[in-house]
Amino acid sequence: MPNKKAAQMRYDLFILFFWLSYGAIGQTTRLDELCQVFHLPDGKDTTTFIIFGNKNDLKVKKPLFLFRQGSQPAPFIHLVGDKYYIAAPFHFREYKNEYHFVMIQKPGVRLVVDTTFYNEYVKAISQENPPEKFVSKKYLANNYLERYVEQCNDVINYLVKKPWIDKKKVVYCGGSEGFTIGAELSANHNKFITHTILFSGNTGRRFNIIIQNIRDQIESGEKTFAVGQPQIEMMYGVWADICKHPLATDKSFGDTYRAWYSFSKPMLSNLLKINTPLYIAYGTADKEMAPGLDKLPLDFIALGKTNLTLKPYFDHDHMFYQLKRDSTGKTIDKGYNGDAVAKDWMEWLKTH
């Protein structure tokens, strides 16, 4: 059933972050040489975010680039021995002279973790019910679309008032879960965003993916119709229960009901509301996301909208691994190509 596949995807994602953070982003024995940490008052709580670079970097006026990570409570500052690393899916440092790069910590997630904690976390997150040490109650209570949109909105509104932010160019960039957050944020909330970059996201309901996966298993012969069809019908019942309890964080189906309900709002209407330059990238081998994104230009064309740049990457998966196949078409290996993907959208920003 779907939870096992989701758990494996979470494990793959954090293995990716592990290698990127330890080989690509940079290292320093002082955290304040790597990034600046901000704590923004947020009612009775605070929103914590980081800006790449040291204190002197904040004296240089540059455009703002907010990168929003995908799903799950992944810590993005790692202490290995006496050196700090930041986990991110592409090389921010190559573009540090062009933008102030920002990442927001999710509520209930540790800002800095050591090697022992992180290694335990990578193993635990592949389980269907990770221990509270790694998935806290505070995280679960705050893990929904509206909360994350609020965080992003507040951080952007705070930063554009700073003299070292050039608010003529404010970029939002996010993938997967960050795709949904960005579509809602850019369409309905933040007036300062001038460019939106989204990748590996869903134009329809997130919950649809579960049903789509079961149907694909039936069509491929992995499951018989007699086994798979009742599972699909069972999902209708799960969705009905989620819709009866859309704010529940004490009821769950892998994620909390509140997370499922909020992230299952169709995003097509939001994407069509965005009038500023919009760049969307995806892998054609991302079977869950690619079909909807392949059709997306039809809706923009029908409305006479010309602000969309759509960039498919042939035989790349959800996380922009390029698949390597044998003569029969079976996947035998894959290589990460995320930096090339990011380079393309950074080049797009220069001309839009």
C-alpha positions, 0 to 999 in steps of 0.5 A: 500500500502507499505508505511503504512507497512513500517511506522509501521515497523519503529515504531516497530523498534524505540519502540525496541530501546526505551526499549533497550536504557532505560534498557540495555545499561547503563547510566551516567550523563556525556556523556564522561563517556559513549562514546567518540565523534569524528568529522572526516572532510569530504569535506565541511562536517564532519562525526560524530561517537562515540566509547563506553567507557571513555577516559581511554578505548582509552588507551587500544589496542583492535580490532575494531567493527563497528556497523551500524544501520538500516534505518531511522534517529534514534538518538542513544544518549538519555538524560533522566533527567540528564543521558545519554543512548545509543540505540543499539540492543544488550548489547555492554557493556558485550563485552567492554573489547574485542572490541572498539565499534563504531557507526556512526551518519547519516548526518542530524540526531541529536547526542543527544536528550532529552525525549520530542524530542524522544517521539515525534520522535517515534510517528512522524516516524510512519507517511508516511510524518514525519515533517522536524524536525525529517527527515531533508533535510540534511538527505534526501540528504545523505540517499543513499548507496554510502554515507553511504559506504563512511562514514564507509570506512573513519571511519575505515581507520581513526581508524586503524591508531590509536595505541589503535586499533588492526587492526589485527581484524576489524569487520563490523556488520550491519543489514537490511540497514546495511546489504546492506552497509556491503556487498558493503563495505566488497566486494569492498572498505575496505581492513582492514575488517577481519570479516563481520557480516550481519543480516536481509538483502536482497540478491536481490533488495530492491524494489522487496519487495513491489511486493512480499508483494502485491503478498503475499496479493493476495495469502493469500486472503487479496486482490483479483487478480483483485485488486492486479495485477494492483497494481503490474503493477503500481509498474513497472511504479514507478520503471521505473520512479526511474530508469529515475531519480536515483539521485533525492532527490526531488522525492520520493516514501516513500524514495527518489528516490536516496535511492530506487535506491541505496539500490535496487542494488542486493547484491548477487554478493557482498556477493560472492566477500567477501573472509574473514569470513562472518556470516549472521543471520536471522529470518525464519519468516522474510518473506521478507528476509528469502527466499533469505537467505535460498538459499544463501549457494547454490551460495557459494557451486557452487563457492567452497566458504567455508567462509560463516556461515549462522544462521537461527533463527526459527520463529523469525522476522526481528528484532529477536523477537521470535513469540509465536503462538496459536494452530492454528499458529496465532501469539499472542505475541512475545519476543525480542531475539536479545541479544542471537543472538548477543551472537552467533555472538560474540562467532563465532568471537572467533573461526574465 
